[in-house]
Amino acid sequence: MKLSGILLIAIMMAVAAATTSCRDELCDNHFPSLAVSLSWEHEWERDYGMNHSASWDTSLYGFEYGALRPEKPEWVNCIHYSTDGSSYESFLKEDAGNVALDKEQEGQQVLLYNGDTEFLVLEDMASFTDARATPTTRTRNTGEYLNTQHPGLSTTNPPDILYSAFVDNIKGAGPHTQITFPVTMQPLVFTYLIRYEFEYGIHHVSQARGALGGMAESVYLRDGHTSDKATIILYDCDVKDYGCEARVRSFGVPSFSDEYYGRGDDSRAIADRPFTLNLELLLTNGTTLEFNYNISNQIANQPKGGVITISGIRVDDEQNKVGESAGAFDVDLSGWGNIEHDLPFDVNNGEDVKSDKQTDNNK
């Protein structure tokens, strides 16, 4: 028999076997799979009574409410947790993908989260109950007020945008079975629009930066609850005509079980905790000023993002009278408060503000 005839017979036998039966050792796709379709909840804050979305003043803020919504991430990490305690990782596109399952085993879990992060550290990912995210560290001298209000707390960068979803207790399925499962990716990181409104003297300000103290240091990916441990988030500000502004990302307040993840919120997590806001200014003559505020009243109704407003800030002409403009400066230079950036590895109203503590280190 010629070689071509032998090849033809072999091909015919392989086709017949493929169409009539399936053997584990010959099948490349014998196990069941989870066909995931992803939708995204693009929210930058959770409403706990402030109703920002309905009362948003575009003329005041200079942009639409929706402008603060995070964008859809580029791709998704998926960790499959087997019933024997092992886990393995796969990757999905931003809208859908298939996840391999263990054959005929009930009680499997799948954790999904976006992987395009830079300023986040993912910890204890081998356990879906302990898997959590923490921002990368960022250090600088935070001053006496913050150190007194938040003794021993770490200082961090604002976290990257992070979404997650958890699929629990997946039913067992036989060979070649595909389970269709829609999943909603929910945000774990929220934005605080921070507005420092000047009564006078914004023209004296060259650059500005701030700190938000008392926020959660980490968030658990399974259900969105935050750790008990707090941190101080350091950030830079934009100098505007009205004052200084920052969009600061955060996990929200510590020890908080988010009702938007099907858990009851815990207002006791906010009570008796200090939440503070700092503003550091570099004036055009090289002078630095520091202002500090207790913002616990504003955070109470905004545990997961919102708008924080400080008003009545003044920089008098006398504070900037010596010399000419010092010009632009690099916020990483040691002359500006000894900032050191660690590289990523891996508002209510004016009445509340008037009672807040304010310090000026130039006096």
FIZATI-761748 format. One record per residue (C-alpha): residue number from 1; chain; y, x negated, z. Coordinates in steps of 0.1 Angstrom, whole numbers, plus 5000, padded with zeros to 4 digits. Each point is the difference from the previous one (the first is absolute). Layout:
<sites>
{NUM,'A',{Y,X,Z}}
...
</sites>
This chain:
<sites>
{1,'A',{5000,5000,5000}}
{2,'A',{5034,4987,4991}}
{3,'A',{5025,4992,5028}}
{4,'A',{5023,5028,4989}}
{5,'A',{4973,5025,5005}}
{6,'A',{4992,4988,5035}}
{7,'A',{5037,5003,5009}}
{8,'A',{5002,5035,4986}}
{9,'A',{4969,5011,5021}}
{10,'A',{5015,4985,5031}}
{11,'A',{5033,5018,4995}}
{12,'A',{4983,5033,4995}}
{13,'A',{4979,4996,5032}}
{14,'A',{5032,4992,5020}}
{15,'A',{5018,5030,4987}}
{16,'A',{4970,5022,5008}}
{17,'A',{4998,4987,5035}}
{18,'A',{5037,5006,5005}}
{19,'A',{4999,5035,4989}}
{20,'A',{4969,5011,5019}}
{21,'A',{5001,4983,5034}}
{22,'A',{5020,4978,5023}}
{23,'A',{4986,4971,5020}}
{24,'A',{5020,4984,5028}}
{25,'A',{4994,4965,4988}}
{26,'A',{5011,5007,4964}}
{27,'A',{5030,5023,5008}}
{28,'A',{5034,4986,5002}}
{29,'A',{5015,5032,5014}}
{30,'A',{4973,5015,5021}}
{31,'A',{5022,5007,5031}}
{32,'A',{5023,5030,5004}}
{33,'A',{5038,4996,4998}}
{34,'A',{5032,5016,5012}}
{35,'A',{5023,5009,4972}}
{36,'A',{5034,4998,5017}}
{37,'A',{5032,5016,4986}}
{38,'A',{5031,4989,5017}}
{39,'A',{5033,5018,5007}}
{40,'A',{5029,4985,5018}}
{41,'A',{5023,5013,5027}}
{42,'A',{5033,4983,4992}}
{43,'A',{5018,5006,5033}}
{44,'A',{5025,4976,5016}}
{45,'A',{5004,5019,5033}}
{46,'A',{4982,5027,5019}}
{47,'A',{5020,5030,5012}}
{48,'A',{4999,5007,5037}}
{49,'A',{5030,5022,5001}}
{50,'A',{5028,4982,4982}}
{51,'A',{4994,5017,4967}}
{52,'A',{5015,4972,4980}}
{53,'A',{4986,5012,4966}}
{54,'A',{5017,5033,5002}}
{55,'A',{5033,4988,5014}}
{56,'A',{5004,4968,4981}}
{57,'A',{5036,4992,4991}}
{58,'A',{4999,4980,4967}}
{59,'A',{5038,4995,5000}}
{60,'A',{4997,4984,5035}}
{61,'A',{4970,4978,4994}}
{62,'A',{5007,4991,4964}}
{63,'A',{4965,5008,4987}}
{64,'A',{4975,5029,4999}}
{65,'A',{4975,5006,5028}}
{66,'A',{4972,4992,4976}}
{67,'A',{5014,4965,4993}}
{68,'A',{4984,4988,5032}}
{69,'A',{4965,5011,4990}}
{70,'A',{4976,4971,4996}}
{71,'A',{4984,4993,4966}}
{72,'A',{4964,5004,4992}}
{73,'A',{4981,4967,5006}}
{74,'A',{4983,4981,4972}}
{75,'A',{4964,5001,5013}}
{76,'A',{4979,5010,5030}}
{77,'A',{4975,4982,5022}}
{78,'A',{4969,5019,5010}}
{79,'A',{4977,4990,5029}}
{80,'A',{4967,5018,5001}}
{81,'A',{4984,5000,5035}}
{82,'A',{4962,5004,5000}}
{83,'A',{4980,5016,5027}}
{84,'A',{4984,4967,5009}}
{85,'A',{5034,4986,5010}}
{86,'A',{5006,4979,4969}}
{87,'A',{5029,5005,4976}}
{88,'A',{5011,4990,4966}}
{89,'A',{5032,5001,4980}}
{90,'A',{5009,5013,4966}}
{91,'A',{5031,5007,4981}}
{92,'A',{5014,5032,4983}}
{93,'A',{5029,5007,4977}}
{94,'A',{5029,5019,5013}}
{95,'A',{4987,5034,4989}}
{96,'A',{4962,5000,5000}}
{97,'A',{4968,4980,5002}}
{98,'A',{4964,5000,5011}}
{99,'A',{4986,4987,5033}}
{100,'A',{4963,4991,5003}}
{101,'A',{4982,5016,5029}}
{102,'A',{4968,4992,5018}}
{103,'A',{4970,5020,4987}}
{104,'A',{4992,5032,5019}}
{105,'A',{5018,4989,5032}}
{106,'A',{5022,5024,5018}}
{107,'A',{5029,4990,5023}}
{108,'A',{5016,4974,4977}}
{109,'A',{5038,4994,5001}}
{110,'A',{5025,4988,4975}}
{111,'A',{5035,4986,5009}}
{112,'A',{5026,4997,4972}}
{113,'A',{5034,4983,5002}}
{114,'A',{5023,4984,4975}}
{115,'A',{4995,4963,4996}}
{116,'A',{5033,4989,4984}}
{117,'A',{5016,4988,5033}}
{118,'A',{5016,4967,5009}}
{119,'A',{5016,5003,5035}}
{120,'A',{4970,5016,5017}}
{121,'A',{4970,4986,5019}}
{122,'A',{4968,5021,4999}}
{123,'A',{4978,4996,5030}}
{124,'A',{4965,5011,5011}}
{125,'A',{4993,5015,4967}}
{126,'A',{4962,4998,5005}}
{127,'A',{5003,5029,5024}}
{128,'A',{5016,5032,4987}}
{129,'A',{5010,5010,5036}}
{130,'A',{5018,4967,5006}}
{131,'A',{5015,4993,4965}}
{132,'A',{5037,4996,5003}}
{133,'A',{5031,4985,4984}}
{134,'A',{5026,4978,5017}}
{135,'A',{5032,4985,4984}}
{136,'A',{5004,4963,4995}}
{137,'A',{5021,4982,5026}}
{138,'A',{5037,4991,4996}}
{139,'A',{5019,4981,5027}}
{140,'A',{5036,4996,5010}}
{141,'A',{5020,5000,5032}}
{142,'A',{5003,5037,5008}}
{143,'A',{5025,4996,5028}}
{144,'A',{5002,5009,5037}}
{145,'A',{5002,5038,4995}}
{146,'A',{4968,5004,4979}}
{147,'A',{4981,4975,5022}}
{148,'A',{5009,5020,5030}}
{149,'A',{4992,5034,4985}}
{150,'A',{4968,4987,4984}}
{151,'A',{4987,4971,5020}}
{152,'A',{4971,4981,4984}}
{153,'A',{4999,5020,4967}}
{154,'A',{4993,4983,4967}}
{155,'A',{5024,5001,4971}}
{156,'A',{4988,5009,4965}}
{157,'A',{5009,5008,4965}}
{158,'A',{5002,5036,4989}}
{159,'A',{4965,5010,4988}}
{160,'A',{4992,5006,4964}}
{161,'A',{4994,5035,4987}}
{162,'A',{4964,5010,5011}}
{163,'A',{4979,5030,4992}}
{164,'A',{4965,5009,5012}}
{165,'A',{4973,5026,4999}}
{166,'A',{4967,5003,5019}}
{167,'A',{4969,5018,4988}}
{168,'A',{4977,5007,5029}}
{169,'A',{4963,5009,5001}}
{170,'A',{4992,5001,4963}}
{171,'A',{4968,5020,4993}}
{172,'A',{4970,4982,4987}}
{173,'A',{4992,5004,4963}}
{174,'A',{4971,4992,4977}}
{175,'A',{4998,4975,4971}}
{176,'A',{5026,5003,4973}}
{177,'A',{5019,5026,5020}}
{178,'A',{5038,4999,4997}}
{179,'A',{5020,5017,5027}}
{180,'A',{5035,5011,4989}}
{181,'A',{5025,4995,5028}}
{182,'A',{5038,5005,4999}}
{183,'A',{5019,4977,5024}}
{184,'A',{5036,5002,5011}}
{185,'A',{5015,4966,5008}}
{186,'A',{5024,5004,5029}}
{187,'A',{5028,4977,5010}}
{188,'A',{4997,4978,5031}}
{189,'A',{5034,4983,4997}}
{190,'A',{5033,5019,5001}}
{191,'A',{5037,4992,4994}}
{192,'A',{5030,5001,5023}}
{193,'A',{5033,5002,4983}}
{194,'A',{5022,4982,5024}}
{195,'A',{5038,5005,4996}}
{196,'A',{5025,4979,5021}}
{197,'A',{5033,5019,4994}}
{198,'A',{5032,4980,5006}}
{199,'A',{5031,5015,5014}}
{200,'A',{5019,4969,4989}}
{201,'A',{4994,4964,4988}}
{202,'A',{4972,5001,4975}}
{203,'A',{5022,4978,4977}}
{204,'A',{4996,4972,5025}}
{205,'A',{4962,5000,4996}}
{206,'A',{4983,4975,4978}}
{207,'A',{4963,5008,5007}}
{208,'A',{4980,5020,5024}}
{209,'A',{4965,5003,5014}}
{210,'A',{4983,5021,5027}}
{211,'A',{4971,5007,5022}}
{212,'A',{4981,5032,5009}}
{213,'A',{4983,4996,5034}}
{214,'A',{4971,5020,5015}}
{215,'A',{4981,5010,4969}}
{216,'A',{4962,4999,4996}}
{217,'A',{4985,4966,4993}}
{218,'A',{4970,5014,4981}}
{219,'A',{4985,5031,4985}}
{220,'A',{4963,5010,4997}}
{221,'A',{4989,5008,4964}}
{222,'A',{4974,5026,5009}}
{223,'A',{5024,5026,5014}}
{224,'A',{5035,4987,5000}}
{225,'A',{5004,4997,5038}}
{226,'A',{5021,4971,5012}}
{227,'A',{4992,4973,5025}}
{228,'A',{5014,5000,5036}}
{229,'A',{5015,4966,4994}}
{230,'A',{5036,4999,4987}}
{231,'A',{5020,4974,4980}}
{232,'A',{5035,4992,4989}}
{233,'A',{5006,5004,4962}}
{234,'A',{5025,4975,4985}}
{235,'A',{5018,5008,4968}}
{236,'A',{5031,4993,4979}}
{237,'A',{5028,5025,4993}}
{238,'A',{5021,5008,4970}}
{239,'A',{5037,5000,5005}}
{240,'A',{5015,5033,4987}}
{241,'A',{5036,5014,4998}}
{242,'A',{4993,5022,5031}}
{243,'A',{4981,4973,5020}}
{244,'A',{4965,4985,4999}}
{245,'A',{4968,5016,4988}}
{246,'A',{4963,4992,5001}}
{247,'A',{4968,5017,4989}}
{248,'A',{4974,4989,5026}}
{249,'A',{4963,5007,4997}}
{250,'A',{4980,5006,5031}}
{251,'A',{4967,5015,5012}}
{252,'A',{5020,5022,5023}}
{253,'A',{4999,5002,5038}}
{254,'A',{4972,4986,5021}}
{255,'A',{4970,5020,5013}}
{256,'A',{5006,5029,4976}}
{257,'A',{4973,5022,4986}}
{258,'A',{5014,5014,4968}}
{259,'A',{4996,5038,4996}}
{260,'A',{5002,4996,4962}}
{261,'A',{4966,4983,5002}}
{262,'A',{4984,5030,5018}}
{263,'A',{5007,4986,5035}}
{264,'A',{5025,5014,5026}}
{265,'A',{5032,4980,5004}}
{266,'A',{5006,4986,5035}}
{267,'A',{5037,5002,5011}}
{268,'A',{4991,4981,5031}}
{269,'A',{4997,4969,4978}}
{270,'A',{5038,5001,4995}}
{271,'A',{5011,5008,5035}}
{272,'A',{5008,4971,5023}}
{273,'A',{4999,4975,4972}}
{274,'A',{5032,4981,4990}}
{275,'A',{5010,5001,4963}}
{276,'A',{5029,4977,4991}}
{277,'A',{5021,4991,4970}}
{278,'A',{5017,4967,4994}}
{279,'A',{5027,4989,4976}}
{280,'A',{5010,4964,4994}}
{281,'A',{5031,4993,4979}}
{282,'A',{5012,4968,4984}}
{283,'A',{5038,5003,4994}}
{284,'A',{5018,4984,4971}}
{285,'A',{5014,4973,5024}}
{286,'A',{4965,4990,5012}}
{287,'A',{5001,5019,5032}}
{288,'A',{4969,5020,5011}}
{289,'A',{5001,5033,5018}}
{290,'A',{4971,5019,5016}}
{291,'A',{4998,5037,5007}}
{292,'A',{4971,5017,5019}}
{293,'A',{4991,5037,5005}}
{294,'A',{4975,5022,5017}}
{295,'A',{4987,5024,4974}}
{296,'A',{4973,5018,5019}}
{297,'A',{5017,5034,4995}}
{298,'A',{4999,4995,4963}}
{299,'A',{4964,4988,4998}}
{300,'A',{4987,5029,5022}}
{301,'A',{5002,5024,4970}}
{302,'A',{4992,4974,4974}}
{303,'A',{4967,4982,5010}}
{304,'A',{4990,4994,4964}}
{305,'A',{5031,4990,4980}}
{306,'A',{5034,5017,4996}}
{307,'A',{5037,4993,5002}}
{308,'A',{5015,4980,5028}}
{309,'A',{5038,4999,5002}}
{310,'A',{5023,4979,5021}}
{311,'A',{5037,5007,4998}}
{312,'A',{5033,4988,5013}}
{313,'A',{4994,4962,4995}}
{314,'A',{5031,4979,4999}}
{315,'A',{5008,4964,4989}}
{316,'A',{5036,4994,5009}}
{317,'A',{5023,4976,4981}}
{318,'A',{5002,4978,5031}}
{319,'A',{4963,4993,4998}}
{320,'A',{5003,4986,4965}}
{321,'A',{5034,4984,5001}}
{322,'A',{4990,4963,5001}}
{323,'A',{4996,4982,4967}}
{324,'A',{4993,5013,4965}}
{325,'A',{4968,5015,4987}}
{326,'A',{4969,4980,5008}}
{327,'A',{4985,5012,4967}}
{328,'A',{4965,5011,4994}}
{329,'A',{4971,4986,5020}}
{330,'A',{4962,4999,5000}}
{331,'A',{4985,5022,5027}}
{332,'A',{4972,4976,5003}}
{333,'A',{5023,4972,5012}}
{334,'A',{4998,4989,5036}}
{335,'A',{5038,5006,5004}}
{336,'A',{4993,5038,4997}}
{337,'A',{4981,5006,5032}}
{338,'A',{4972,4976,4993}}
{339,'A',{4980,5024,4977}}
{340,'A',{4966,4989,4990}}
{341,'A',{4980,5021,4975}}
{342,'A',{4962,4996,5004}}
{343,'A',{4983,5001,4966}}
{344,'A',{4976,5028,4993}}
{345,'A',{4965,4988,5004}}
{346,'A',{4974,5014,4988}}
{347,'A',{5243,5240,5112}}
{348,'A',{5007,5021,5011}}
{349,'A',{5038,5002,5005}}
{350,'A',{5030,4980,5011}}
{351,'A',{4998,5013,5036}}
{352,'A',{4966,4983,5004}}
{353,'A',{5013,4968,4986}}
{354,'A',{5031,4999,5023}}
{355,'A',{4977,4997,5031}}
{356,'A',{4980,4971,4984}}
{357,'A',{5005,4965,5014}}
{358,'A',{5019,4976,4977}}
{359,'A',{5004,4963,5005}}
{360,'A',{5022,4975,4981}}
{361,'A',{4990,4964,5004}}
{362,'A',{5033,4987,4987}}
{363,'A',{5019,5013,5031}}
</sites>
